[in-house]
Amino acid sequence: MITELNRGAGTTNSTAPAPAADPVVAVFGQQSRVAALPPHLPSGWRMRQLGSIDEVRPGELVLLSGARTEDVRLARTVLPRATRVVALIDEWAPAELVAGVLTAGADVCVRGGHPAILAGHLVACRRRQLAERWAGLDLADNA
């Protein structure tokens, strides 16, 4: 059944582009904060640095490193709503910043710390991304 749905993906009612088979974490902001992240990501995942938020490709997970409320607001203005946005902030950031980035539209806000924790949040975002894709399928069209 899964093979059938993947093969017939062009005939579904889903308007979102299919996520890449091997996810990409598009990093915008401070690269040094996420330098230790790759070994904690699942096999096949990769990271790429963005020069501009406009460089995000469909299906990528966006990681705003050193995020500010304005960064999230800009990302939500420019990117499709289906794009997952993860805001990485300082461990000691005030609660107002956490509330600000979440209110501005970040899917998750992670206080700096161990890269495995950030990787776990990215994996969870990927799962939600895939779940929404499958939830958007009209299985009656594929029967």
Beta strands, then each sheet from edge to edge (+ up, - down):
strand 1: 24-29
strand 2: 46-49
strand 3: 61-65
strand 4: 84-89
strand 5: 108-111
sheet 1: 2+ 1+ 3+ 4+ 5+
end
